[in-house]
Amino acid sequence: MFCLHPFTVKMKPFVTGLAICFGTAAVGQVKVTASKTANKIDITIKGKPFTSFIFPDTLEKPVLYPINAADGEPITRGYPLAPRPGEPTDHPHHIGLWLNYENVNGLDFWNNSFNIPAAEKQHYGWIRTDKIIETAGGKTGSLTYSANWQNQQGHVLLKEQTHFVFSADKEVRIIDRITTLTAQEDVSFPDVKDGLLGLRVAHELQLPSAETSSFTDDKGHVTIVKADTIPTGNYLTSEGYQGDSAWSSRGKWCLLYGKKGNDIISIAIIDHPLNPGYPTYWHARGYGLFAANTLGQKIFSKGANQFNFSLQKGASVSFRYRVVIASGKQALGKDEINQLSADFEAVR
C-alpha cells in the first residue's frame, strides 16, 4: 500500500489502513510556478490551485494565500485581499498562513497591517522577501526563500530562510514548513501572546458564538468581534481539549474541523519536538485565528510559566510545523493525526 511521504528518505512508514493511504501511487503531480508579473509563486496539484506564496511590497509579511482543500474549497478567509460577502473584517493582519511574532527587540511584527496609523508605524516590523532560492515540482513540491526581519528604516534584526514542502494524496493536502532565523544582532523575543505560526480560516470554519467579544493588543488597540452563529467549526487537541477550551491549552497538535461546501474540512497544525518551548500553547480563537505560539507561555498558563527566548548575534533557531488539510465526509481521526505527527517528528 502506498502512503504519502513528503520527506520520503527520512520518514517512518504510516500505519496501514489510515484514510490518507491508498492502494496506488500519489494522485497527482505538484507544480510550483513563479508568476512573470507579480511577486507570487503558485502551487497546484494536478492542475488545480492549492495555494500561492505571495510577497508583494504592499504586504508587511510574506504569506501562503489562499489555501484550498482538495475539493476546491478555500480554507482561508478572503479579507482583506479578496473579501467575500458576509465574512468578518476584524484583525486585518490575519492573512492566509504566516509566521512572525509580536515582540522582537520591541518591534511588533504580528500586528502590522495597512490599518496602523503612519505615526505609529515606527513601532512595527516588516518581513521583506529578498530572494527565491529554489523551487521544484514532482511527486512533492518545494519552495525555499530568504527574507529580512527589519524595521521601517530597513535595519535588519533577523535573516530568515524558509523551506516549504507541499504534498498531496486524494483528499489530503500537506504543508511542511521549516523556518530558520539567524540573528544579525542580539535579539530578544519576550514572552507575549501573539505568535508564532498563524492561520486565519474561512468564515464557515469559525466556532459558533452567541456573544460579541473585544480583544486588546499590547498597544491598547481594541478589536471587536461580533457574535456569529453561522459557522460550524470545532477544535480538538492532542490532549482532548475541545471548542473554546483549546485556547491556552498545550499539546503536540490541534485540529479544527467544520462543514464547508459539501464536505467536512479538517485542518490540523502539528508542532515539532525540536521547536523551542515544545509542546506549543494553542492560540486558537473561536473567531477564526488558529495559531501555535511556542514562545509565549505566561498568558496561556496564567503566570505559571514564562519563556523569554533570545538569540545572540550570529546564532540561529529553527521552527518546524506541519499543516494538514483534509476534505471528506468525516473529520480526520485522532489516530490519523497521531500518525502524521509521529511521521513529522523524523524531520530534522
C-alpha positions as a printed NumPy array, in Angstrom:
array([[  0.   ,   0.   ,   0.   ],
       [  1.297,   3.468,  -0.91 ],
       [  1.28 ,   6.22 ,   1.678],
       [  2.172,   9.872,   1.294],
       [  5.718,  10.793,   2.387],
       [  6.703,  14.447,   1.904],
       [ 10.244,  13.672,   3.137],
       [ 10.468,  10.122,   1.821],
       [ 14.033,   9.349,   2.878],
       [ 13.655,  10.489,   6.463],
       [ 10.139,   9.371,   7.269],
       [  8.84 ,   6.302,   9.052],
       [  6.008,   4.465,   7.255],
       [  2.404,   5.215,   8.049],
       [  0.272,   2.574,   9.704],
       [ -1.639,   0.554,   7.105],
       [ -5.286,   1.452,   6.841],
       [ -5.215,   5.186,   7.566],
       [ -7.596,   7.28 ,   5.5  ],
       [ -4.683,   9.04 ,   3.814],
       [ -3.24 ,   5.762,   2.476],
       [ -4.315,   4.338,  -0.857],
       [ -3.574,   1.254,  -2.885],
       [ -1.977,   3.183,  -5.767],
       [  0.641,   5.884,  -6.189],
       [  0.085,   9.535,  -5.285],
       [ -2.851,  11.089,  -7.074],
       [ -1.039,  13.87 ,  -8.876],
       [  1.987,  15.897,  -9.604],
       [  2.743,  19.054,  -7.669],
       [  3.763,  22.078,  -9.738],
       [  5.444,  25.173,  -8.329],
       [  5.303,  28.063, -10.781],
       [  6.601,  31.619, -10.403],
       [  4.457,  34.422, -11.774],
       [  6.015,  36.574, -14.5  ],
       [  4.038,  39.663, -13.494],
       [  3.759,  39.605,  -9.688],
       [  5.662,  38.615,  -6.546],
       [  3.801,  35.33 ,  -6.393],
       [  4.521,  31.61 ,  -6.728],
       [  1.596,  29.283,  -7.422],
       [  1.381,  25.716,  -6.146],
       [ -1.013,  23.414,  -7.974],
       [ -1.99 ,  19.749,  -7.554],
       [ -2.887,  18.031, -10.847],
       [ -3.519,  21.47 , -12.301],
       [ -5.859,  22.581,  -9.517],
       [ -4.901,  25.524,  -7.267],
       [ -3.61 ,  24.55 ,  -3.845],
       [ -2.018,  27.762,  -2.59 ],
       [  0.188,  30.697,  -3.562],
       [  3.217,  32.174,  -1.855],
       [  2.721,  35.926,  -2.138],
       [  5.209,  38.613,  -1.152],
       [  4.209,  41.981,  -2.67 ],
       [  5.722,  45.179,  -1.3  ],
       [  2.25 ,  46.19 ,  -0.124],
       [  2.177,  43.374,   2.463],
       [  4.004,  43.551,   5.772],
       [  4.982,  39.859,   5.579],
       [  5.016,  37.   ,   3.058],
       [  2.101,  34.574,   3.32 ],
       [  0.557,  31.499,   1.773],
       [ -2.77 ,  32.739,   0.43 ],
       [ -5.296,  31.482,  -0.448],
       [ -5.17 ,  27.853,   0.619],
       [ -7.624,  25.369,  -0.89 ],
       [ -8.713,  21.924,   0.255],
       [ -8.656,  19.003,  -2.179],
       [-12.326,  19.581,  -3.018],
       [-11.536,  23.152,  -4.113],
       [-12.995,  24.893,  -1.069],
       [-10.841,  27.794,   0.22 ],
       [ -9.997,  27.223,   3.885],
       [ -8.585,  30.739,   4.405],
       [-10.553,  33.934,   4.955],
       [-10.732,  36.231,   1.929],
       [-10.469,  39.582,   3.751],
       [ -8.579,  41.856,   3.346],
       [ -7.171,  40.834,  -0.041],
       [-10.325,  39.39 ,  -1.624],
       [-13.288,  39.89 ,   0.733],
       [-16.274,  37.549,   0.472],
       [-19.859,  38.521,   1.299],
       [-20.726,  38.192,   4.973],
       [-17.284,  37.306,   6.299],
       [-15.732,  39.106,   9.296],
       [-13.412,  42.071,   8.733],
       [-11.621,  42.115,  12.103],
       [ -7.825,  41.794,  12.509],
       [ -6.663,  42.891,   9.035],
       [ -3.183,  41.48 ,   9.754],
       [ -4.617,  37.932,   9.68 ],
       [ -3.904,  36.855,   6.099],
       [ -3.564,  33.237,   4.976],
       [ -0.776,  31.293,   6.695],
       [  2.198,  33.182,   8.129],
       [  4.961,  33.112,  10.745],
       [  6.047,  36.104,  12.843],
       [  5.974,  37.429,  16.397],
       [  4.535,  40.304,  18.422],
       [  7.764,  41.494,  20.056],
       [ 11.243,  41.206,  18.548],
       [ 13.559,  43.753,  20.184],
       [ 10.46 ,  45.848,  20.807],
       [  9.141,  45.71 ,  17.221],
       [  5.679,  44.24 ,  16.651],
       [  5.757,  42.046,  13.551],
       [  2.454,  40.269,  14.272],
       [  0.017,  43.192,  14.316],
       [  1.462,  45.269,  11.469],
       [ -1.043,  45.995,   8.678],
       [ -2.423,  48.745,   6.457],
       [ -4.657,  49.687,   9.39 ],
       [ -1.794,  51.009,  11.564],
       [ -1.616,  54.838,  11.542],
       [  1.504,  56.227,   9.864],
       [  2.579,  57.923,  13.09 ],
       [  2.728,  54.529,  14.854],
       [  4.459,  52.524,  12.112],
       [  7.865,  53.004,  13.743],
       [  6.811,  50.516,  16.419],
       [  6.126,  47.737,  13.905],
       [  8.317,  45.368,  11.913],
       [  8.3  ,  44.153,   8.295],
       [  9.392,  40.844,   6.809],
       [ 10.731,  41.515,   3.308],
       [ 11.375,  38.577,   0.987],
       [ 14.692,  39.238,  -0.747],
       [ 15.33 ,  36.041,  -2.716],
       [ 13.602,  32.94 ,  -4.022],
       [ 16.34 ,  30.367,  -3.561],
       [ 14.755,  27.267,  -5.046],
       [ 11.508,  25.904,  -6.457],
       [ 10.828,  22.361,  -7.608],
       [  7.869,  20.174,  -8.527],
       [  7.122,  16.486,  -8.932],
       [  5.515,  13.997,  -6.541],
       [  6.071,  16.734,  -3.987],
       [  6.729,  20.426,  -4.49 ],
       [  9.227,  22.605,  -2.677],
       [  9.934,  26.282,  -2.238],
       [ 12.836,  27.913,  -0.409],
       [ 13.158,  31.657,   0.128],
       [ 15.118,  34.129,   2.229],
       [ 13.761,  37.24 ,   3.915],
       [ 14.755,  40.059,   6.276],
       [ 13.001,  40.903,   9.53 ],
       [ 13.544,  44.65 ,   9.64 ],
       [ 12.332,  47.985,  10.955],
       [ 10.801,  50.841,   8.994],
       [ 14.237,  52.178,   8.052],
       [ 15.399,  48.819,   6.681],
       [ 17.647,  47.847,   9.608],
       [ 17.709,  44.025,   9.708],
       [ 17.289,  42.175,  13.018],
       [ 16.908,  38.642,  11.675],
       [ 17.693,  36.812,   8.466],
       [ 15.054,  34.215,   7.628],
       [ 15.348,  31.148,   5.425],
       [ 12.185,  29.096,   4.969],
       [ 11.738,  25.775,   3.214],
       [  8.234,  24.589,   2.272],
       [  7.332,  21.104,   1.101],
       [  3.887,  20.678,  -0.492],
       [  2.412,  17.219,  -0.863],
       [ -0.921,  15.61 ,  -1.601],
       [ -2.98 ,  12.49 ,  -1.799],
       [ -6.596,  12.054,  -2.828],
       [ -8.35 ,  14.025,  -0.081],
       [ -5.333,  15.352,   1.807],
       [ -3.017,  18.321,   1.341],
       [  0.097,  18.847,   3.495],
       [  2.299,  21.897,   4.025],
       [  5.556,  21.32 ,   5.893],
       [  7.398,  24.476,   6.905],
       [ 10.914,  24.769,   8.308],
       [ 11.961,  28.347,   9.109],
       [ 15.451,  29.232,  10.34 ],
       [ 16.059,  32.656,  11.86 ],
       [ 19.617,  33.98 ,  12.232],
       [ 20.238,  36.98 ,  14.478],
       [ 22.046,  39.936,  12.905],
       [ 22.42 ,  41.466,  16.38 ],
       [ 21.47 ,  40.315,  19.863],
       [ 17.725,  39.65 ,  19.597],
       [ 15.105,  39.059,  22.293],
       [ 11.644,  37.526,  21.936],
       [  9.911,  38.451,  25.205],
       [  7.064,  36.187,  26.285],
       [  3.921,  37.549,  24.552],
       [  0.56 ,  36.239,  23.381],
       [  0.638,  36.86 ,  19.63 ],
       [  2.788,  34.409,  17.679],
       [  4.172,  32.346,  16.08 ],
       [  2.62 ,  30.298,  13.253],
       [ -0.747,  31.791,  12.34 ],
       [ -3.652,  30.81 ,  10.078],
       [ -6.879,  32.759,   9.554],
       [ -9.605,  30.396,   8.453],
       [-12.717,  30.88 ,   6.346],
       [-15.92 ,  32.126,   7.973],
       [-17.624,  28.73 ,   7.87 ],
       [-14.818,  27.125,   9.887],
       [-15.015,  29.512,  12.832],
       [-16.649,  28.358,  16.047],
       [-20.247,  29.499,  16.616],
       [-20.531,  32.282,  19.186],
       [-23.575,  33.877,  20.772],
       [-21.594,  36.744,  22.317],
       [-19.721,  39.769,  20.98 ],
       [-16.126,  39.893,  22.246],
       [-13.372,  42.503,  22.359],
       [ -9.623,  41.91 ,  22.105],
       [ -6.938,  44.426,  23.088],
       [ -3.344,  44.229,  21.843],
       [ -0.276,  45.355,  23.785],
       [ -0.562,  48.893,  22.4  ],
       [ -4.157,  49.337,  23.523],
       [ -5.857,  48.825,  20.16 ],
       [ -9.262,  47.225,  20.663],
       [-10.83 ,  44.892,  18.098],
       [-14.497,  43.955,  18.344],
       [-15.558,  40.51 ,  17.121],
       [-19.321,  40.213,  16.685],
       [-21.46 ,  37.269,  17.741],
       [-21.748,  34.72 ,  14.933],
       [-23.853,  31.576,  14.963],
       [-23.444,  30.698,  11.256],
       [-20.077,  28.834,  11.487],
       [-19.862,  25.131,  12.316],
       [-16.228,  24.738,  13.436],
       [-14.823,  22.976,  16.477],
       [-11.334,  22.449,  17.923],
       [ -9.848,  19.236,  19.29 ],
       [ -6.323,  18.996,  20.724],
       [ -3.969,  16.07 ,  21.253],
       [ -4.748,  16.349,  24.976],
       [ -8.52 ,  16.175,  24.46 ],
       [ -9.467,  19.847,  24.853],
       [-12.379,  20.903,  22.639],
       [-14.025,  24.092,  21.436],
       [-13.004,  27.312,  23.162],
       [-11.14 ,  25.263,  25.784],
       [ -8.432,  24.599,  23.178],
       [ -7.244,  28.192,  23.602],
       [ -4.37 ,  28.415,  26.113],
       [ -4.059,  24.627,  26.303],
       [ -0.839,  22.862,  25.428],
       [ -0.316,  19.914,  23.105],
       [  1.573,  18.462,  20.158],
       [ -1.276,  19.052,  17.706],
       [ -4.599,  20.799,  17.34 ],
       [ -7.412,  20.011,  14.899],
       [-10.037,  22.41 ,  13.568],
       [-12.941,  20.876,  11.665],
       [-16.272,  22.068,  10.282],
       [-18.681,  21.934,   7.36 ],
       [-17.845,  23.946,   4.24 ],
       [-19.425,  23.316,   0.885],
       [-20.361,  19.649,   0.557],
       [-17.628,  18.286,   2.817],
       [-16.223,  18.285,   6.305],
       [-12.959,  20.237,   6.251],
       [-10.216,  19.24 ,   8.701],
       [ -7.179,  21.418,   9.429],
       [ -4.507,  20.075,  11.763],
       [ -1.464,  22.044,  12.883],
       [  1.299,  19.808,  14.212],
       [  4.132,  21.044,  16.438],
       [  7.634,  19.525,  16.379],
       [  9.684,  18.321,  19.387],
       [ 12.723,  20.328,  18.245],
       [ 10.845,  23.632,  18.465],
       [ 11.764,  25.818,  21.459],
       [  9.004,  25.66 ,  24.049],
       [  7.549,  22.363,  22.771],
       [  4.779,  21.379,  23.162],
       [  3.192,  24.611,  21.994],
       [  0.407,  26.578,  23.588],
       [ -2.544,  26.938,  21.228],
       [ -3.595,  30.491,  20.436],
       [ -6.712,  29.015,  18.855],
       [ -9.549,  31.52 ,  18.873],
       [-13.158,  30.765,  18.043],
       [-13.371,  33.738,  15.66 ],
       [-11.025,  32.082,  13.16 ],
       [ -7.447,  32.689,  14.309],
       [ -5.702,  29.312,  14.501],
       [ -2.164,  29.826,  15.837],
       [  0.624,  27.915,  17.575],
       [  2.786,  30.003,  19.903],
       [  5.748,  28.084,  21.309],
       [  7.435,  31.289,  22.539],
       [  4.503,  32.69 ,  24.527],
       [  3.618,  30.957,  27.774],
       [  2.804,  33.451,  30.521],
       [ -0.688,  34.496,  29.476],
       [ -1.694,  30.985,  28.432],
       [ -0.527,  29.421,  31.715],
       [ -1.956,  32.277,  33.844],
       [  1.529,  33.139,  35.021],
       [  2.645,  29.639,  35.933],
       [  5.212,  29.515,  33.1  ],
       [  7.285,  32.17 ,  31.366],
       [  9.613,  31.787,  28.402],
       [ 11.721,  34.766,  27.314],
       [ 13.625,  33.485,  24.293],
       [ 16.715,  35.223,  22.893],
       [ 19.465,  34.821,  20.304],
       [ 22.948,  36.223,  20.409],
       [ 24.321,  37.827,  17.241],
       [ 25.11 ,  35.115,  14.709],
       [ 23.044,  32.419,  16.454],
       [ 20.162,  30.635,  14.724],
       [ 16.942,  28.891,  15.666],
       [ 14.637,  26.731,  13.538],
       [ 10.878,  26.254,  13.779],
       [  9.149,  23.268,  12.184],
       [  5.421,  22.928,  11.567],
       [  3.146,  20.646,   9.593],
       [ -0.291,  21.8  ,   8.391],
       [ -2.654,  19.074,   7.193],
       [ -5.833,  19.885,   5.274],
       [ -8.383,  17.169,   4.505],
       [-11.83 ,  17.184,   2.955],
       [-14.357,  14.373,   3.026],
       [-17.456,  13.032,   4.7  ],
       [-15.876,  12.958,   8.169],
       [-13.141,  14.717,  10.098],
       [ -9.635,  13.357,  10.482],
       [ -9.433,  10.963,  13.439],
       [ -7.045,  11.15 ,  16.38 ],
       [ -5.182,   8.03 ,  15.259],
       [ -4.599,   9.535,  11.825],
       [ -3.287,  12.797,  13.24 ],
       [ -1.111,  10.999,  15.772],
       [  0.48 ,   9.046,  12.924],
       [  1.008,  12.222,  10.884],
       [  2.582,  13.758,  13.989],
       [  4.857,  10.779,  14.594],
       [  5.88 ,  10.838,  10.937],
       [  6.709,  14.535,  11.133],
       [  8.931,  14.037,  14.181],
       [ 11.531,  12.424,  11.892],
       [ 12.036,  15.709,  10.036],
       [ 15.259,  17.449,  11.05 ]])
